[in-house]
Amino acid sequence: MKITVNGTSEDLAAQTLDEALRELGYGDARVATAVNEAFVPAAARQAHALEPGDRVEILAPRQGG
């Protein structure tokens, strides 16, 4: 299905947010996620179904100063 990830169009086989993260190479990385501007906690990603056209944001923490 086609979704937008961090502003870039992606065509994924994933049906859930958890599957999408794995397909995109995030695996078990500690990231924050939002779908259509609504925060999705890590515990809810496996049950969060994606729909064509969804907008997914993935944010990873950075260190440094």
URVEN-V829013 format. One line per field, one symbol per residue. psi: psi as a letter, one per 20 degrees, with the letter a starting at -180 (. if undefined). Layout:
psi->???
This chain:
psi->qprpolippqoqiqhrgghggghijhckqorqqqpljppoqhiihhioqqqpiqopppppqqqa.
